[in-house]
C-alpha cells in the first residue's frame, strides 16, 4: 500500500523548451500593510518589489537586519498572508494565484520551519499528536501507519521514540526545533523555507541543527530558502546569498563571491559585523551611520543613502535598479565600481585593514536630511 498520494511534478518544466527555468521564481513581490488612522494609500512597505530565483536542489540565503521584510517573504510564499502584488512560481506553478483544492494540495510540497519552536507547537498536545496532524489533514495513512511514519521521522531528526509521548514543555529548545523540522518533512515537500531556525538556540545546539538541515537537505533532495540575520549561518549553509535592506534586495551573488567581493556598502557592513565574536571588536563601526528608517517612510532614491558613508547627491533622488557587477553577481548601487578597491577589507579574517582606503573615504556631505 502506498501511503502518499504523490503530487505530480510539472513535467512540462523538465520537457519543455526552457529546461533551465529555476525551480522557484519570485518576481516583483510586494507586500504593503495599511496603517489604521493614516490617510488612504499610506502603508508599511514591508516587501517592495523583491525578485529572486532558486535552482532545484539549491539553498538560497536571505539575510538582513530585523524588520527588513525577510520573514514577510516567507509568510507570503507559504500563503500565510496574501501578497499585495507579484508572482511566485514553484515548479512553474504560480502559488499566489492558487485557490481551493489546488492550493491545499500544493501546500504539501512547500513547508515552513518556524523561528520559535515553542510557539509552533500546541502545548496541550503530545509531540506525536502534533506531528500526525498534517498527515491526517492530507488523508495520509491510517492511525497506526501515521504513528509509524512519525516514529521513523523522529529517528531521522535524531530523537528516540520516547519523544512521541512527551509534551513540548518536557523538551529543550533544540529538541523542539528537531520536532518542527521533522513535522515539516513528513509531507515530503519539494521546497523548504527555514525562517531563522537557529536564532533561539545556543551556539552548540545551533551547529547541531545546521548540520541536521544539511544532512536532511541531501537525503530528501530539498530546494531551500534559508532566512537569517547571521551571515555566519549563511556562509555555512547556502549556495547563494541575497542581502535585503528595508524591503528590497540590494545584492545577490554566489556565497564565496559575496564574501570575497562584496559590492554594496550595506553588505560590507554586515560582513564586518559578523566578525564581532572572532575579533572582539565592533568591526562595522564607521561603515554605517544612523538608524534604519521606518518602512512607513522609506527614503527617496536609494533606500540606503541615509546611512551610507559613501552617499552622494544622486543617491538621494535616483531610484537604483539592479546592476550586473559580474557574472551571477548583481548589486543595487550606482557607484559600486568605485567601492570595489576596498570591498574585501570587511571580510578580512583578522579584522585588520577595515578602515576604508583614501579612494573610498566618504564624499563631502551631499545627502539631504
C-alpha positions as CSV (number, residue, x, y, z in Angstrom):
1,X,0.0,0.0,0.0
2,X,1.3,3.5,-0.9
3,X,0.7,5.9,2.0
4,X,1.4,9.0,-0.1
5,X,-0.8,10.1,-3.0
6,X,2.1,12.0,-4.7
7,X,1.6,15.5,-6.1
8,X,2.7,15.2,-9.7
9,X,5.7,17.3,-10.7
10,X,5.2,19.7,-13.5
11,X,6.8,17.6,-16.2
12,X,6.5,20.4,-18.8
13,X,9.1,22.2,-16.8
14,X,11.6,19.4,-17.5
15,X,10.4,18.5,-21.0
16,X,9.6,22.0,-22.3
17,X,11.8,24.2,-24.4
18,X,13.2,26.1,-21.5
19,X,14.7,23.4,-19.3
20,X,16.9,25.9,-17.4
21,X,14.0,27.7,-15.6
22,X,14.7,27.8,-11.9
23,X,12.6,25.7,-9.5
24,X,11.5,28.8,-7.6
25,X,10.9,32.1,-9.4
26,X,9.8,35.3,-7.4
27,X,9.1,38.4,-9.5
28,X,8.3,41.9,-8.2
29,X,6.8,40.6,-4.9
30,X,5.1,43.3,-2.9
31,X,3.5,43.2,0.5
32,X,2.2,46.5,2.0
33,X,0.3,46.7,5.3
34,X,-2.2,49.5,5.5
35,X,-1.9,51.5,8.7
36,X,-5.1,52.4,10.6
37,X,-5.5,56.1,11.2
38,X,-3.3,57.1,8.3
39,X,-4.6,58.6,5.0
40,X,-5.7,56.1,2.5
41,X,-2.8,54.8,0.4
42,X,-0.2,55.1,3.3
43,X,1.1,51.8,4.3
44,X,4.1,49.9,5.7
45,X,6.2,48.8,2.8
46,X,7.4,45.5,4.3
47,X,8.3,43.9,0.9
48,X,8.7,46.3,-2.0
49,X,9.5,44.8,-5.4
50,X,11.6,41.7,-4.5
51,X,12.7,39.3,-7.2
52,X,15.0,36.2,-7.0
53,X,15.3,32.7,-8.2
54,X,16.3,29.4,-6.7
55,X,17.6,26.5,-8.7
56,X,16.4,22.9,-8.0
57,X,18.5,21.5,-5.1
58,X,20.0,24.9,-4.2
59,X,20.0,26.7,-0.9
60,X,19.4,30.5,-1.2
61,X,20.2,32.6,1.8
62,X,18.2,35.7,2.6
63,X,20.0,37.9,5.1
64,X,19.4,41.4,6.6
65,X,18.6,43.3,9.8
66,X,15.4,42.7,11.8
67,X,12.4,44.4,10.2
68,X,13.8,44.3,6.6
69,X,11.0,42.0,5.4
70,X,12.7,38.6,5.4
71,X,10.0,36.8,7.4
72,X,7.2,38.5,5.5
73,X,8.6,37.0,2.3
74,X,8.4,33.5,3.9
75,X,4.8,34.1,5.1
76,X,3.8,35.3,1.6
77,X,5.4,32.4,-0.2
78,X,3.7,29.9,2.2
79,X,0.4,31.7,1.6
80,X,0.1,32.5,5.4
81,X,-0.6,36.1,4.4
82,X,-1.7,37.5,1.0
83,X,0.6,39.3,-1.3
84,X,-0.2,42.8,-2.4
85,X,1.1,42.0,-5.9
86,X,3.7,39.9,-7.7
87,X,4.3,36.4,-8.9
88,X,5.8,33.4,-7.0
89,X,6.2,30.2,-9.1
90,X,7.3,26.9,-7.6
91,X,7.9,24.2,-10.1
92,X,6.4,26.5,-12.8
93,X,3.1,27.0,-10.8
94,X,2.1,30.4,-9.6
95,X,1.3,29.6,-5.9
96,X,0.0,33.1,-5.3
97,X,-2.9,32.5,-7.7
98,X,-3.9,29.2,-6.4
99,X,-7.2,28.6,-4.6
100,X,-9.2,25.8,-3.0
101,X,-8.2,22.2,-3.5
102,X,-5.3,23.2,-5.8
103,X,-3.8,25.3,-3.1
104,X,-4.4,22.6,-0.4
105,X,-2.6,20.0,-2.4
106,X,0.2,22.4,-3.3
107,X,0.8,23.2,0.4
108,X,2.1,19.6,0.8
109,X,5.0,20.5,-1.5
110,X,6.0,23.7,0.4
111,X,6.8,23.7,4.1
112,X,8.0,26.3,6.6
113,X,10.2,25.8,9.6
114,X,9.3,28.4,12.1
115,X,11.7,30.6,14.1
116,X,10.2,29.8,17.5
117,X,9.5,26.1,18.0
118,X,7.7,26.7,21.3
119,X,5.1,28.8,19.5
120,X,4.9,26.4,16.6
121,X,3.6,23.5,18.7
122,X,0.4,23.2,20.8
123,X,1.5,22.9,24.4
124,X,-1.6,20.8,25.1
125,X,-0.8,18.2,22.5
126,X,1.9,15.5,22.8
127,X,4.7,15.7,20.2
128,X,3.5,12.6,18.3
129,X,0.0,14.0,18.0
130,X,1.2,17.4,16.7
131,X,3.3,15.6,14.1
132,X,0.4,13.5,13.0
133,X,-1.9,16.4,12.4
134,X,-0.6,17.4,8.9
135,X,-0.7,13.7,7.8
136,X,-4.3,13.3,8.9
137,X,-5.3,16.6,7.3
138,X,-4.0,15.3,3.9
139,X,-5.5,11.9,4.4
140,X,-2.2,10.1,4.6
141,X,-2.4,6.6,6.1
142,X,-4.4,5.2,9.0
143,X,-3.7,5.8,12.7
144,X,-1.1,3.1,13.0
145,X,0.6,4.0,9.7
146,X,0.8,7.6,10.7
147,X,2.3,6.7,14.1
148,X,5.0,4.6,12.3
149,X,5.8,7.5,9.9
150,X,6.2,9.8,12.9
151,X,8.4,7.4,14.8
152,X,10.6,7.0,11.7
153,X,10.9,10.7,11.2
154,X,11.8,11.2,14.9
155,X,14.6,8.9,14.3
156,X,15.6,10.7,11.2
157,X,16.0,14.0,13.1
158,X,17.9,12.4,15.9
159,X,15.2,11.8,18.6
160,X,14.2,8.5,20.1
161,X,10.7,7.0,20.3
162,X,10.1,8.4,23.8
163,X,9.5,11.9,22.4
164,X,6.3,10.6,20.7
165,X,4.5,10.8,24.1
166,X,6.2,13.9,25.5
167,X,4.7,17.4,25.8
168,X,6.6,20.4,24.4
169,X,7.3,21.6,28.0
170,X,9.3,18.4,28.6
171,X,11.7,19.2,25.7
172,X,14.6,21.6,25.2
173,X,14.6,24.3,22.5
174,X,16.9,22.2,20.3
175,X,14.8,19.1,20.7
176,X,11.7,21.1,19.7
177,X,13.4,22.5,16.7
178,X,14.2,19.0,15.6
179,X,10.5,18.2,16.0
180,X,9.4,21.2,14.0
181,X,11.8,20.2,11.2
182,X,10.6,16.6,11.2
183,X,7.0,17.7,11.1
184,X,7.7,19.9,8.0
185,X,9.4,17.0,6.2
186,X,6.7,14.4,7.0
187,X,4.7,15.6,3.9
188,X,7.8,15.0,1.7
189,X,8.0,18.6,0.4
190,X,10.0,19.8,-2.6
191,X,10.6,23.3,-1.2
192,X,11.5,24.1,2.4
193,X,11.6,27.6,3.9
194,X,13.6,28.0,7.1
195,X,12.8,31.2,9.0
196,X,15.6,31.9,11.5
197,X,15.7,28.2,12.5
198,X,18.6,28.7,15.0
199,X,18.1,32.2,16.4
200,X,16.7,30.9,19.7
201,X,19.4,28.3,20.3
202,X,22.8,28.4,21.9
203,X,26.0,28.0,19.9
204,X,26.4,24.3,20.3
205,X,22.8,23.5,19.6
206,X,22.9,25.9,16.6
207,X,25.6,23.9,15.0
208,X,23.7,20.6,15.5
209,X,20.6,22.0,13.9
210,X,22.5,23.3,10.9
211,X,24.3,20.0,10.4
212,X,20.9,18.3,10.6
213,X,19.4,20.6,8.0
214,X,22.4,20.0,5.7
215,X,22.0,16.2,6.0
216,X,18.3,16.3,5.5
217,X,18.6,18.5,2.5
218,X,20.8,16.0,0.9
219,X,18.7,12.9,1.9
220,X,15.4,14.4,0.8
221,X,16.7,16.3,-2.2
222,X,15.3,19.6,-1.0
223,X,15.3,23.1,-2.5
224,X,15.6,25.6,0.3
225,X,15.3,29.3,1.3
226,X,17.3,29.9,4.4
227,X,16.4,33.2,6.2
228,X,18.7,34.6,8.9
229,X,20.3,37.8,10.2
230,X,23.5,35.9,10.8
231,X,26.0,35.9,7.9
232,X,28.0,33.1,9.5
233,X,25.0,30.8,9.2
234,X,24.6,31.9,5.6
235,X,28.2,31.1,4.8
236,X,27.9,27.7,6.4
237,X,24.7,26.6,4.7
238,X,24.0,28.5,1.5
239,X,25.0,28.2,-2.2
240,X,23.9,31.8,-3.0
241,X,23.1,34.8,-0.7
242,X,20.7,37.7,-1.2
243,X,21.1,40.7,1.1
244,X,18.0,42.6,2.0
245,X,17.5,46.1,3.3
246,X,14.3,48.0,4.0
247,X,12.0,45.8,1.9
248,X,14.4,45.4,-1.1
249,X,17.2,43.1,-2.1
250,X,20.4,45.2,-2.5
251,X,22.9,42.5,-3.5
252,X,22.8,38.8,-4.6
253,X,25.7,36.6,-5.5
254,X,27.3,33.2,-5.0
255,X,28.3,32.7,-1.4
256,X,32.1,32.8,-1.9
257,X,31.8,35.7,-4.3
258,X,29.7,37.7,-1.9
259,X,32.2,37.3,1.0
260,X,35.3,37.8,-1.2
261,X,34.0,40.8,-3.3
262,X,31.0,42.5,-1.5
263,X,29.9,45.3,-3.8
264,X,27.2,47.1,-1.7
265,X,28.2,49.2,1.3
266,X,25.5,47.6,3.4
267,X,26.8,44.1,2.6
268,X,30.3,45.2,3.7
269,X,28.9,46.4,7.0
270,X,27.0,43.2,7.6
271,X,30.1,41.1,6.8
272,X,32.2,43.3,9.2
273,X,29.6,43.0,12.0
274,X,29.6,39.2,11.6
275,X,33.3,39.2,12.8
276,X,32.4,40.5,16.2
277,X,32.8,37.2,18.1
278,X,36.0,36.5,16.3
279,X,37.7,39.9,16.8
280,X,36.0,41.1,19.9
281,X,35.8,44.5,18.2
282,X,32.9,46.3,16.5
283,X,34.4,45.9,13.1
284,X,31.4,47.6,11.4
285,X,32.0,50.9,13.3
286,X,32.3,53.6,10.7
287,X,30.7,51.6,7.9
288,X,27.1,52.6,8.9
289,X,25.6,55.8,10.3
290,X,22.3,56.5,12.0
291,X,19.4,54.1,12.4
292,X,17.4,52.2,9.8
293,X,14.5,54.4,8.5
294,X,10.9,53.3,9.0
295,X,9.3,51.2,6.2
296,X,6.3,53.5,6.6
297,X,8.5,56.4,5.3
298,X,11.3,54.8,3.2
299,X,13.8,57.3,1.9
300,X,13.6,58.5,-1.7
301,X,16.1,57.3,-4.2
302,X,18.5,54.7,-2.9
303,X,16.9,53.5,0.4
304,X,20.3,53.0,2.0
305,X,21.6,56.5,1.3
306,X,20.6,58.0,4.7
307,X,23.0,55.5,6.4
308,X,25.7,55.2,3.7
309,X,29.0,56.8,4.3
310,X,29.7,56.9,0.6
311,X,26.4,58.5,-0.4
312,X,26.3,61.3,-3.0
313,X,23.7,63.8,-4.1
314,X,22.5,61.5,-6.9
315,X,21.8,58.7,-4.3
316,X,19.0,60.8,-2.7
317,X,16.8,61.0,-5.8
318,X,17.9,58.3,-8.3
319,X,15.9,55.1,-7.9
320,X,18.6,52.4,-8.3
321,X,17.8,49.2,-10.2
322,X,20.0,46.1,-10.1
323,X,23.3,46.3,-12.0
324,X,25.3,43.3,-13.0
325,X,28.7,43.7,-11.4
326,X,30.0,40.4,-12.7
327,X,28.6,37.1,-13.8
328,X,25.8,36.0,-11.4
329,X,26.6,39.0,-9.1
330,X,24.0,41.8,-9.0
331,X,24.1,44.9,-6.9
332,X,21.7,47.9,-6.3
333,X,24.3,50.6,-6.1
334,X,25.2,53.0,-9.0
335,X,28.7,53.7,-7.5
336,X,29.6,50.0,-6.8
337,X,32.6,50.1,-9.1
338,X,34.1,53.0,-7.1
339,X,33.9,50.9,-3.9
340,X,35.4,47.8,-5.4
341,X,39.0,48.6,-4.5
342,X,38.3,48.3,-0.8
343,X,35.4,45.8,-0.9
344,X,37.3,42.9,0.5
345,X,38.5,44.8,3.5
346,X,35.4,44.0,5.5
347,X,36.0,40.2,5.0
348,X,39.5,40.2,6.4
349,X,39.6,37.3,8.8
350,X,41.8,39.0,11.4
351,X,39.9,42.3,11.4
352,X,42.8,44.3,10.1
353,X,42.6,46.8,7.3
354,X,38.9,47.6,7.9
355,X,39.4,51.3,7.6
356,X,38.4,52.5,4.1
357,X,41.4,53.5,1.9
358,X,41.6,57.1,0.7
359,X,39.8,56.4,-2.6
360,X,36.8,55.0,-0.7
361,X,36.5,57.6,2.0
362,X,33.1,59.3,2.3
363,X,32.3,62.1,-0.1
364,X,31.6,65.6,1.2
365,X,28.1,65.7,2.7
366,X,25.7,66.0,-0.1
367,X,22.8,63.8,1.3
368,X,19.6,65.6,2.0
369,X,18.3,65.2,5.5
